[in-house]
Amino acid sequence: MKTPGTVYAGITRYLALIAFIIVVSLPMECQQSAATTNPQSQVMAKTGYGNITVRVVADGGRPLPEAALNLSRSGLTGATPTRALTNDNGEYVFKDLRSGVYSITVQYNGYVLIDTINNTDPERKTVFITGDSLVYNMTKGGAITGRVTDQSGPMIGILVRAIRIRSADGTAASSVSSAQTDDRGIYRIFSLQAGTYLVDVTGKVPFNRPTINPNFSDLSTYYPANPRSTAKEIIVTAGNETPGIDIRFGVTTGPTVSGTITNPMWAPGTSVNLRLIQMEARDNTEQIFVRENAPGHSFQITGVNDGEYEIQALYTMPGGLTNRGISQRFKVKGKDVNGINVALTPTAIASGKLVFDDKDTTAQTGQCKGQPAPSILEILAATRQQDHGPAFRSTSPDENGDFRIMDLEPGRYLFSAILSNNDLFVSSVIDSGRRPSSKTLPDLTGLIALTSRERMQGLLIKVAPGSAGISGRIASAVESPIAADSVRIYLLPSEDRFINDAWRYYERSTGSDGKFSIRNVAPGKYWIVALPSPQKGDAVIPMGQLVFDNNFRATIRKQAQEKGTALDLTPCQKINDLSLKVN
């Protein structure tokens, strides 16, 4: 016999079931309306799972089966990559991926990547989000082959490196491929991107192999038998082999660079990673390790070619905290360089929050037509240091938008965000009133000076929908190619209220075709101007001065006011085919 309590419980469960059926049976439009009443709830809701579809093809669209894919979650330290092979149609689907920013590398023996097409968003070509459908176009790479000899005959098992110094369009490049000679002294380096190369022979074996080469302390010899300063350049084209790159190795013991490491803290069994950097080409010439129990924490690097160098040091402690250091620059001119000290200091950590600014008061905003609502996980908090060029260091936030960027050397930083959605822009960066001082002109807001061991908290990076975008071309490049990276495009705010906002300054370089693109621009009034790339001596200065160098920025602003083009960018506006003259 059922008691009244039992009957009441049964009725309650029955009514709850009816209510659930009514909710899930609502028309889709009603469900979506309920979820998107508040834009903030809309963007935060998209934190689920999705797929990324990949197709790998060769020239003419021929599918490449068993191409190796490597998918990594960007901005997550220690994340395990996902590896896969394409099927007979050259396809693979990465399924059930959590919302986030991803990068993918593709490898196919003998082939190189020439283009990536994102059918979901053509502007997103380097990092990807769930829902993207990608096509990787590959072509057969180039090759360099030759023979290495010394005064005794063929050199066996010695390392030959192909150093790419310029891409096919003339822009600066920096990558190294290598191979060892066989028992005839013959080598063949393949899967090379088109471009300009130097080829050298070195007794330095890769750092993870035993040091058994008798030529370990000898100077590198560049093709055909020269030091780097007089090396002969080699042009490599896709699908073609460049034969006859024979090198006569000069068996000459080179100078030694030696010194000591000063590290404020050591843990048993650990080591400091040292990299010898050749400044002219930014080559990682050699990498060695100095162990915690090394006598005097001393180091010695042998067989160093003439040139200007610095030594960079990294020490990672148990738990992930780091110390870094950079030596004073020094020159090697045929003689040993001794007594160099590399002092390491603890790095800083910056933490804060990424949020969606759906009440941006600086400009009218709103989600652009056709753009999906983003997830906070599809944005990376990022920072760029003054002395490290245009490269950003980034990290992924958690579902609440909280982030932490570690391993920051003392110095001045620009904090911003890497946006995978072209509808978004950085609307503000709030640093709790901290402002670094300048002896000349005031720094831009958004620039923050960090000191050793600092643990900065409370940084707030706001992102809003409704960004503008600009793409175009240098007028003179339509008729004939221009030198790569010979022109810089500067976009600067013209309104007084935004003049100190670091995230409203944009700087781009052009390739030989003169084309440029600036996306994720905050709506507002700007000047845009094309100027010759700044140089120091014969070298082009890397991008980054516009934000960090107050005097340089003042000079560019004056030229933009006098010679530039005024733009009034409205939310979601996209300007295409803008033609600019170099002033």
VEXDREN-2710 file (C-alpha; in Angstrom, 1 decimal):
% VEXDREN-2710
k/r/px/py/pz
1/MET/0.0/0.0/0.0
2/LYS/1.4/3.4/-1.0
3/THR/1.7/6.0/1.6
4/PRO/0.8/9.7/1.0
5/GLY/4.5/10.5/0.9
6/THR/5.2/8.0/-1.8
7/VAL/2.3/9.3/-3.9
8/TYR/3.5/12.9/-3.5
9/ALA/7.1/11.9/-4.5
10/GLY/5.8/10.1/-7.6
11/ILE/3.7/13.1/-8.7
12/THR/6.8/15.4/-8.2
13/ARG/9.0/13.3/-10.4
14/TYR/6.2/13.1/-13.0
15/LEU/5.8/16.9/-13.1
16/ALA/9.6/17.4/-13.3
17/LEU/9.7/15.0/-16.3
18/ILE/6.9/17.0/-18.0
19/ALA/8.7/20.3/-17.4
20/PHE/11.9/18.8/-18.9
21/ILE/10.1/17.6/-22.0
22/ILE/8.5/21.1/-22.5
23/VAL/12.0/22.8/-22.3
24/VAL/13.8/20.5/-24.7
25/SER/10.9/20.7/-27.1
26/LEU/11.0/24.4/-27.5
27/PRO/11.7/25.6/-31.0
28/MET/15.4/26.2/-31.7
29/GLU/14.9/29.9/-32.1
30/CYS/13.4/30.2/-28.6
31/GLN/16.3/28.3/-27.1
32/GLN/18.9/30.4/-28.8
33/SER/17.1/33.6/-27.8
34/ALA/17.2/32.5/-24.2
35/ALA/20.9/31.8/-24.4
36/THR/21.9/35.0/-26.2
37/THR/19.9/37.7/-24.4
38/ASN/23.2/38.9/-22.8
39/PRO/26.2/39.0/-25.1
40/GLN/28.4/38.2/-22.2
41/SER/26.5/34.9/-21.6
42/GLN/26.6/34.2/-25.3
43/VAL/30.3/34.3/-25.7
44/MET/31.0/32.5/-22.4
45/ALA/28.5/29.7/-23.4
46/LYS/30.7/28.7/-26.4
47/THR/33.2/26.7/-24.3
48/GLY/32.2/23.2/-25.5
49/TYR/33.8/20.9/-28.0
50/GLY/34.1/20.7/-31.7
51/ASN/36.1/19.4/-34.7
52/ILE/38.8/20.7/-37.0
53/THR/38.9/19.1/-40.5
54/VAL/42.1/18.9/-42.4
55/ARG/42.9/18.0/-46.0
56/VAL/46.4/17.7/-47.4
57/VAL/46.9/17.9/-51.1
58/ALA/49.8/18.3/-53.6
59/ASP/50.0/20.3/-56.8
60/GLY/46.8/20.1/-58.8
61/GLY/44.8/18.9/-55.8
62/ARG/46.1/15.4/-55.6
63/PRO/45.5/14.0/-52.1
64/LEU/48.5/13.0/-50.0
65/PRO/47.7/9.9/-47.9
66/GLU/49.6/9.2/-44.7
67/ALA/50.7/12.8/-44.3
68/ALA/51.8/13.3/-40.7
69/LEU/49.7/15.8/-38.7
70/ASN/50.6/17.3/-35.3
71/LEU/47.9/19.3/-33.5
72/SER/48.9/21.4/-30.4
73/ARG/46.8/23.6/-28.1
74/SER/48.4/27.0/-28.2
75/GLY/49.3/28.8/-25.0
76/LEU/49.3/25.7/-22.8
77/THR/52.6/24.7/-21.3
78/GLY/53.2/21.0/-21.2
79/ALA/50.1/20.2/-23.3
80/THR/50.5/16.8/-25.1
81/PRO/50.1/17.2/-28.9
82/THR/47.8/15.0/-30.9
83/ARG/49.4/13.1/-33.8
84/ALA/47.6/11.6/-36.8
85/LEU/47.9/10.4/-40.4
86/THR/45.7/11.4/-43.3
87/ASN/43.5/8.8/-45.0
88/ASP/43.6/7.8/-48.7
89/ASN/41.8/11.0/-49.5
90/GLY/44.4/13.1/-47.7
91/GLU/41.8/13.9/-45.0
92/TYR/41.6/13.7/-41.2
93/VAL/39.1/15.1/-38.7
94/PHE/40.4/16.0/-35.2
95/LYS/37.2/15.3/-33.2
96/ASP/35.9/16.5/-29.8
97/LEU/38.4/19.2/-29.3
98/ARG/37.8/21.6/-26.5
99/SER/37.3/25.3/-27.4
100/GLY/40.7/26.9/-27.7
101/VAL/43.4/28.1/-30.1
102/TYR/45.2/25.4/-32.0
103/SER/48.2/25.1/-34.3
104/ILE/48.9/22.3/-36.8
105/THR/52.1/21.2/-38.5
106/VAL/52.0/19.0/-41.6
107/GLN/54.9/16.8/-42.8
108/TYR/55.1/14.6/-45.9
109/ASN/58.5/13.2/-47.0
110/GLY/60.1/15.3/-49.7
111/TYR/57.4/17.9/-49.7
112/VAL/57.1/21.4/-48.3
113/LEU/54.0/23.6/-47.4
114/ILE/53.3/26.4/-49.8
115/ASP/49.8/27.6/-48.6
116/THR/47.1/27.1/-46.1
117/ILE/43.5/27.7/-47.0
118/ASN/40.9/28.1/-44.2
119/ASN/37.5/27.6/-45.7
120/THR/35.8/28.8/-42.5
121/ASP/37.8/32.0/-42.2
122/PRO/40.3/32.8/-45.0
123/GLU/42.1/35.4/-42.8
124/ARG/42.9/32.8/-40.1
125/LYS/45.9/30.9/-41.4
126/THR/48.3/30.3/-38.6
127/VAL/46.2/29.5/-35.5
128/PHE/42.8/27.7/-35.6
129/ILE/39.7/27.1/-33.6
130/THR/37.1/24.4/-33.6
131/GLY/34.8/24.5/-36.6
132/ASP/37.7/25.3/-39.0
133/SER/38.0/23.4/-42.3
134/LEU/41.6/23.5/-43.6
135/VAL/43.4/22.6/-46.8
136/TYR/47.2/22.4/-46.8
137/ASN/48.7/22.8/-50.2
138/MET/52.2/21.1/-50.5
139/THR/54.7/20.8/-53.3
140/LYS/57.9/18.8/-53.8
141/GLY/60.7/20.6/-52.0
142/GLY/64.1/21.5/-53.4
143/ALA/67.4/19.7/-52.6
144/ILE/71.1/20.6/-52.3
145/THR/73.7/17.9/-52.9
146/GLY/77.5/17.8/-53.1
147/ARG/80.7/16.4/-51.7
148/VAL/82.9/17.4/-48.7
149/THR/86.6/16.9/-48.8
150/ASP/89.7/18.0/-46.9
151/GLN/93.4/17.6/-47.6
152/SER/93.1/13.8/-46.9
153/GLY/90.2/13.1/-49.2
154/PRO/86.4/12.7/-48.5
155/MET/85.1/13.6/-45.1
156/ILE/82.9/10.9/-43.6
157/GLY/80.0/11.5/-41.2
158/ILE/80.5/15.3/-41.0
159/LEU/77.5/17.6/-40.6
160/VAL/76.5/19.8/-43.5
161/ARG/73.9/22.6/-43.0
162/ALA/71.7/24.4/-45.4
163/ILE/70.9/27.8/-43.8
164/ARG/67.9/29.6/-45.4
165/ILE/68.5/33.4/-45.2
166/ARG/65.8/34.7/-47.5
167/SER/62.5/33.3/-48.7
168/ALA/61.5/33.1/-52.4
169/ASP/60.0/36.6/-52.3
170/GLY/63.1/38.1/-50.7
171/THR/61.9/38.5/-47.1
172/ALA/64.4/37.6/-44.4
173/ALA/64.2/34.0/-43.2
174/SER/66.0/31.9/-40.6
175/SER/65.8/28.1/-40.7
176/VAL/68.4/25.3/-40.9
177/SER/68.2/21.8/-42.4
178/SER/71.1/19.4/-42.2
179/ALA/72.5/16.0/-43.3
180/GLN/75.6/14.0/-42.7
181/THR/78.0/12.9/-45.4
182/ASP/78.2/9.2/-46.3
183/ASP/81.3/7.1/-46.7
184/ARG/82.1/8.9/-50.0
185/GLY/81.8/12.3/-48.5
186/ILE/78.6/12.9/-50.3
187/TYR/75.6/14.6/-48.7
188/ARG/72.0/15.4/-49.9
189/ILE/69.7/17.8/-48.0
190/PHE/66.1/17.7/-49.3
191/SER/62.6/18.9/-48.4
192/LEU/63.9/22.5/-48.7
193/GLN/61.6/25.5/-49.0
194/ALA/62.3/27.7/-52.0
195/GLY/64.7/30.6/-51.2
196/THR/68.3/31.7/-50.8
197/TYR/70.7/29.5/-48.8
198/LEU/74.2/29.4/-47.4
199/VAL/75.8/25.9/-47.0
200/ASP/78.4/25.2/-44.4
201/VAL/80.3/22.2/-43.0
202/THR/80.8/22.0/-39.3
203/GLY/82.4/19.6/-36.8
204/LYS/79.7/20.6/-34.4
205/VAL/77.3/17.6/-34.1
206/PRO/73.7/18.2/-32.8
207/PHE/73.7/18.7/-29.0
208/ASN/71.9/15.4/-28.4
209/ARG/74.5/13.3/-30.1
210/PRO/77.9/12.1/-28.7
211/THR/80.7/14.5/-29.4
212/ILE/83.0/12.1/-31.3
213/ASN/83.9/14.2/-34.4
214/PRO/87.6/14.9/-34.6
215/ASN/86.8/18.2/-36.2
216/PHE/84.7/19.4/-33.3
217/SER/87.0/22.4/-32.6
218/ASP/87.5/23.4/-36.2
219/LEU/86.0/26.5/-37.8
220/SER/82.9/26.1/-40.0
221/THR/83.6/26.3/-43.7
222/TYR/81.0/27.8/-46.0
223/TYR/80.6/26.9/-49.7
224/PRO/82.8/26.8/-51.6
225/ALA/85.7/27.2/-49.1
226/ASN/85.1/30.5/-47.3
227/PRO/84.2/32.1/-44.0
228/ARG/80.6/33.3/-43.7
229/SER/81.4/36.9/-44.7
230/THR/82.4/35.8/-48.3
231/ALA/80.2/32.7/-48.6
232/LYS/78.5/32.1/-51.9
233/GLU/74.7/32.2/-51.9
234/ILE/72.7/29.3/-53.4
235/ILE/69.2/29.7/-55.0
236/VAL/66.8/26.7/-54.3
237/THR/63.6/26.3/-56.3
238/ALA/60.7/24.0/-55.5
239/GLY/61.0/20.5/-56.9
240/ASN/64.5/21.0/-58.2
241/GLU/67.9/19.7/-57.1
242/THR/70.9/22.0/-56.9
243/PRO/73.9/19.7/-57.4
244/GLY/77.7/20.3/-57.3
245/ILE/77.7/22.2/-54.0
246/ASP/81.2/20.8/-53.2
247/ILE/83.0/22.2/-50.2
248/ARG/86.7/22.0/-49.4
249/PHE/86.8/21.9/-45.6
250/GLY/89.5/24.1/-44.1
251/VAL/90.8/22.1/-41.1
252/THR/91.6/25.1/-38.9
253/THR/91.2/25.1/-35.1
254/GLY/89.1/28.1/-34.2
255/PRO/89.2/30.4/-31.2
256/THR/87.7/29.5/-27.9
257/VAL/85.1/31.4/-25.9
258/SER/85.0/30.7/-22.2
259/GLY/83.6/32.1/-19.0
260/THR/81.4/31.3/-16.0
261/ILE/77.7/31.2/-15.0
262/THR/76.4/33.1/-12.0
263/ASN/73.1/31.6/-11.0
264/PRO/71.3/32.7/-7.8
265/MET/69.9/29.3/-7.1
266/TRP/70.8/25.7/-8.1
267/ALA/68.9/22.5/-7.6
268/PRO/70.8/19.2/-7.5
269/GLY/71.1/17.5/-10.8
270/THR/70.0/20.5/-12.9
271/SER/71.8/22.4/-15.6
272/VAL/71.8/25.8/-17.4
273/ASN/71.2/25.8/-21.1
274/LEU/73.6/28.2/-22.9
275/ARG/73.2/29.3/-26.5
276/LEU/75.9/31.1/-28.5
277/ILE/74.1/33.6/-30.8
278/GLN/75.7/35.1/-33.9
279/MET/74.3/38.6/-34.0
280/GLU/74.6/39.3/-37.8
281/ALA/72.4/36.4/-38.7
282/ARG/70.7/35.6/-35.3
283/ASP/72.0/32.1/-35.7
284/ASN/71.9/29.7/-32.8
285/THR/75.5/28.8/-33.5
286/GLU/75.9/26.3/-30.6
287/GLN/74.1/25.0/-27.6
288/ILE/75.8/23.6/-24.5
289/PHE/74.8/22.7/-20.9
290/VAL/76.5/23.7/-17.7
291/ARG/75.6/21.3/-14.9
292/GLU/75.0/22.3/-11.3
293/ASN/78.1/20.3/-10.2
294/ALA/80.5/21.7/-12.9
295/PRO/83.7/23.0/-11.3
296/GLY/83.3/26.8/-10.9
297/HIS/80.2/26.6/-13.1
298/SER/82.5/27.3/-16.0
299/PHE/82.0/26.8/-19.8
300/GLN/84.1/26.6/-22.9
301/ILE/83.0/26.8/-26.5
302/THR/85.6/25.9/-29.1
303/GLY/85.9/26.5/-32.9
304/VAL/84.1/29.9/-32.9
305/ASN/84.1/31.8/-36.2
306/ASP/84.9/35.5/-36.3
307/GLY/81.9/37.7/-35.7
308/GLU/79.9/39.5/-33.0
309/TYR/78.1/37.3/-30.5
310/GLU/76.1/37.1/-27.3
311/ILE/75.4/34.2/-25.0
312/GLN/71.9/33.6/-23.8
313/ALA/71.2/31.4/-20.7
314/LEU/68.1/29.6/-19.4
315/TYR/67.7/27.8/-16.2
316/THR/64.4/26.0/-15.4
317/MET/63.9/25.1/-11.8
318/PRO/61.9/22.1/-10.5
319/GLY/58.3/23.4/-10.6
320/GLY/58.7/25.4/-13.8
321/LEU/60.1/28.7/-12.5
322/THR/62.9/30.1/-14.6
323/ASN/66.1/32.2/-14.4
324/ARG/67.5/33.9/-17.5
325/GLY/70.6/35.9/-18.5
326/ILE/72.3/37.4/-21.5
327/SER/76.0/38.2/-21.7
328/GLN/77.5/41.5/-22.9
329/ARG/78.0/41.3/-26.7
330/PHE/81.6/40.5/-27.7
331/LYS/83.6/40.1/-30.9
332/VAL/85.8/37.2/-32.0
333/LYS/88.6/38.1/-34.3
334/GLY/90.9/35.1/-34.6
335/LYS/91.7/35.0/-30.9
336/ASP/90.3/33.4/-27.8
337/VAL/87.8/35.4/-25.8
338/ASN/87.9/34.6/-22.1
339/GLY/86.4/35.8/-18.8
340/ILE/82.8/36.2/-20.0
341/ASN/80.3/36.1/-17.2
342/VAL/76.6/35.3/-17.8
343/ALA/74.6/36.4/-14.7
344/LEU/71.1/34.8/-14.4
345/THR/68.3/36.5/-12.6
346/PRO/64.8/35.2/-11.7
347/THR/62.1/36.0/-14.2
348/ALA/58.8/37.8/-13.6
349/ILE/55.3/36.5/-13.8
350/ALA/52.3/38.5/-14.9
351/SER/48.7/37.4/-14.1
352/GLY/45.4/38.9/-14.9
353/LYS/42.0/38.4/-16.6
354/LEU/40.7/38.4/-20.2
355/VAL/37.1/39.7/-20.4
356/PHE/34.6/40.6/-23.1
357/ASP/33.8/44.3/-23.1
358/ASP/30.2/44.4/-24.3
359/LYS/29.8/47.9/-22.9
360/ASP/32.8/49.5/-24.6
361/THR/32.4/53.3/-24.3
362/THR/35.1/54.2/-26.8
363/ALA/33.3/53.2/-29.9
364/GLN/30.0/51.8/-31.0
365/THR/30.4/48.0/-31.1
366/GLY/28.4/45.0/-32.0
367/GLN/28.9/41.6/-33.4
368/CYS/29.7/41.7/-37.1
369/LYS/27.3/40.0/-39.5
370/GLY/28.2/36.4/-40.2
371/GLN/30.7/36.1/-37.4
372/PRO/30.1/33.4/-34.7
373/ALA/30.1/34.3/-31.0
374/PRO/33.6/33.6/-29.7
375/SER/34.7/31.8/-26.6
376/ILE/37.1/33.3/-24.1
377/LEU/39.2/30.1/-24.7
378/GLU/39.7/31.2/-28.3
379/ILE/41.7/34.2/-27.2
380/LEU/45.3/34.2/-26.0
381/ALA/46.7/36.7/-23.5
382/ALA/49.9/38.0/-25.0
383/THR/52.9/40.2/-24.3
384/ARG/55.9/41.5/-26.3
385/GLN/59.1/42.7/-24.8
386/GLN/60.9/45.8/-26.1
387/ASP/64.1/44.0/-27.1
388/HIS/62.6/40.9/-28.7
389/GLY/61.1/42.3/-31.9
390/PRO/57.6/41.7/-33.0
391/ALA/57.2/38.2/-31.5
392/PHE/54.6/37.7/-28.8
393/ARG/54.7/35.4/-25.8
394/SER/51.2/34.0/-25.2
395/THR/49.2/31.9/-22.9
396/SER/45.7/30.5/-22.8
397/PRO/43.2/31.6/-20.2
398/ASP/41.0/29.3/-18.2
399/GLU/37.2/29.3/-18.6
400/ASN/36.9/32.3/-16.3
401/GLY/39.4/34.3/-18.4
402/ASP/42.2/34.1/-15.8
403/PHE/45.7/33.8/-17.2
404/ARG/49.3/33.8/-16.1
405/ILE/52.3/34.5/-18.3
406/MET/55.6/33.2/-16.9
407/ASP/59.3/33.4/-17.8
408/LEU/59.3/37.2/-18.4
409/GLU/62.8/38.8/-18.3
410/PRO/63.1/42.2/-16.7
411/GLY/62.2/44.9/-19.1
412/ARG/59.3/46.9/-20.7
413/TYR/56.4/45.0/-22.1
414/LEU/53.3/45.6/-24.3
415/PHE/50.4/43.5/-23.0
416/SER/47.6/42.7/-25.5
417/ALA/45.7/39.7/-26.9
418/ILE/46.0/37.3/-29.9
419/LEU/42.6/37.2/-31.5
420/SER/41.5/34.2/-33.6
421/ASN/38.2/35.9/-34.5
422/ASN/38.5/38.8/-37.0
423/ASP/35.4/40.4/-35.4
424/LEU/37.2/41.3/-32.1
425/PHE/39.6/44.0/-31.1
426/VAL/41.4/45.0/-27.9
427/SER/39.4/47.8/-26.3
428/SER/41.6/48.5/-23.2
429/VAL/44.4/47.2/-21.1
430/ILE/44.1/48.2/-17.4
431/ASP/47.1/47.8/-15.2
432/SER/45.9/49.3/-11.9
433/GLY/47.4/52.7/-12.5
434/ARG/51.0/51.5/-12.8
435/ARG/52.9/53.6/-15.4
436/PRO/56.6/53.4/-16.2
437/SER/58.3/56.8/-16.4
438/SER/60.3/58.1/-19.4
439/LYS/63.0/60.8/-19.4
440/THR/61.9/62.1/-22.8
441/LEU/58.3/61.6/-23.9
442/PRO/55.6/59.8/-21.8
443/ASP/55.2/56.1/-22.5
444/LEU/52.0/54.7/-24.0
445/THR/49.5/53.2/-21.6
446/GLY/49.6/49.5/-21.9
447/LEU/53.4/49.4/-21.6
448/ILE/54.5/47.9/-18.3
449/ALA/58.0/47.7/-16.8
450/LEU/58.7/44.4/-15.0
451/THR/61.5/43.8/-12.6
452/SER/63.3/40.6/-11.6
453/ARG/61.2/38.3/-9.4
454/GLU/58.2/40.5/-9.8
455/ARG/54.8/38.9/-9.4
456/MET/52.4/41.3/-11.1
457/GLN/48.7/40.8/-10.5
458/GLY/45.4/42.4/-11.5
459/LEU/46.1/43.1/-15.2
460/LEU/42.7/43.4/-17.1
461/ILE/42.6/43.0/-20.9
462/LYS/39.3/43.8/-22.4
463/VAL/38.2/42.6/-25.8
464/ALA/35.1/43.9/-27.7
465/PRO/33.3/42.9/-30.9
466/GLY/33.0/45.0/-34.0
467/SER/36.6/45.4/-35.3
468/ALA/37.6/47.0/-38.5
469/GLY/40.1/45.8/-41.1
470/ILE/42.3/47.1/-43.8
471/SER/44.1/45.4/-46.7
472/GLY/45.8/46.9/-49.7
473/ARG/49.0/47.3/-51.7
474/ILE/51.9/49.6/-52.4
475/ALA/51.1/51.4/-55.7
476/SER/54.6/51.0/-57.1
477/ALA/54.5/47.2/-56.5
478/VAL/51.7/46.7/-59.0
479/GLU/54.0/47.3/-62.0
480/SER/57.2/45.7/-60.6
481/PRO/58.2/43.9/-57.4
482/ILE/59.8/45.9/-54.6
483/ALA/62.5/44.7/-52.2
484/ALA/61.0/42.6/-49.5
485/ASP/60.6/44.4/-46.1
486/SER/61.7/47.7/-47.7
487/VAL/58.4/49.4/-46.8
488/ARG/56.6/49.7/-43.5
489/ILE/52.9/50.5/-43.1
490/TYR/52.0/52.5/-40.0
491/LEU/48.4/53.0/-38.6
492/LEU/48.2/55.5/-35.8
493/PRO/45.2/57.0/-33.9
494/SER/44.5/60.6/-34.8
495/GLU/42.0/61.3/-31.9
496/ASP/43.6/62.9/-28.8
497/ARG/41.6/60.6/-26.5
498/PHE/43.3/57.5/-28.0
499/ILE/46.7/58.9/-28.7
500/ASN/48.3/57.1/-25.7
501/ASP/46.6/53.7/-26.2
502/ALA/49.4/51.3/-27.1
503/TRP/47.0/48.7/-28.5
504/ARG/45.8/51.3/-31.2
505/TYR/49.1/51.4/-32.9
506/TYR/49.7/49.0/-35.8
507/GLU/52.8/48.3/-37.8
508/ARG/53.2/46.0/-40.8
509/SER/55.9/45.1/-43.4
510/THR/55.3/44.1/-47.0
511/GLY/56.7/41.4/-49.2
512/SER/57.9/41.9/-52.8
513/ASP/54.3/42.1/-54.0
514/GLY/53.7/45.1/-51.8
515/LYS/50.6/43.7/-50.2
516/PHE/49.6/44.3/-46.6
517/SER/46.8/43.5/-44.2
518/ILE/45.8/44.9/-40.8
519/ARG/43.0/43.1/-38.9
520/ASN/41.3/43.4/-35.5
521/VAL/41.5/47.2/-35.6
522/ALA/39.6/49.2/-32.9
523/PRO/37.0/51.4/-34.6
524/GLY/38.0/55.1/-34.7
525/LYS/39.9/57.8/-36.6
526/TYR/43.4/57.0/-37.8
527/TRP/46.2/58.1/-40.1
528/ILE/47.8/55.5/-42.3
529/VAL/51.2/56.0/-44.0
530/ALA/53.7/54.0/-46.0
531/LEU/57.4/54.8/-45.3
532/PRO/60.7/53.2/-46.2
533/SER/61.7/50.6/-43.5
534/PRO/64.0/52.2/-40.9
535/GLN/67.6/51.0/-41.1
536/LYS/70.7/50.9/-38.9
537/GLY/73.7/50.8/-41.2
538/ASP/72.8/48.2/-43.9
539/ALA/70.4/46.3/-41.7
540/VAL/66.6/46.8/-41.5
541/ILE/65.5/47.5/-37.9
542/PRO/63.0/44.9/-36.7
543/MET/59.4/46.0/-36.1
544/GLY/58.4/47.2/-32.6
545/GLN/59.9/50.7/-32.5
546/LEU/56.5/52.3/-33.1
547/VAL/55.2/51.3/-29.6
548/PHE/58.4/51.2/-27.6
549/ASP/60.4/54.1/-28.9
550/ASN/58.8/57.4/-28.0
551/ASN/61.0/59.6/-30.2
552/PHE/60.6/57.3/-33.2
553/ARG/56.8/57.3/-32.7
554/ALA/56.8/61.1/-32.6
555/THR/58.7/61.2/-35.9
556/ILE/56.3/58.8/-37.5
557/ARG/53.2/60.7/-36.2
558/LYS/54.5/63.9/-37.7
559/GLN/55.1/62.3/-41.1
560/ALA/51.6/60.6/-40.9
561/GLN/50.0/64.0/-40.3
562/GLU/51.8/65.6/-43.2
563/LYS/51.8/62.8/-45.8
564/GLY/49.4/60.1/-44.6
565/THR/45.8/59.2/-45.4
566/ALA/43.0/59.9/-42.9
567/LEU/40.7/57.0/-42.2
568/ASP/37.5/57.0/-40.1
569/LEU/36.9/53.3/-39.4
570/THR/33.4/52.3/-38.3
571/PRO/32.5/49.0/-36.5
572/CYS/32.8/46.0/-38.7
573/GLN/34.1/48.1/-41.7
574/LYS/36.5/46.2/-44.0
575/ILE/38.5/48.3/-46.4
576/ASN/40.0/46.3/-49.3
577/ASP/42.4/47.3/-52.1
578/LEU/43.7/50.4/-50.4
579/SER/46.5/51.8/-52.5
580/LEU/49.3/53.6/-50.8
581/LYS/52.3/55.6/-52.1
582/VAL/55.6/55.3/-50.3
583/ASN/56.5/58.7/-48.9
END
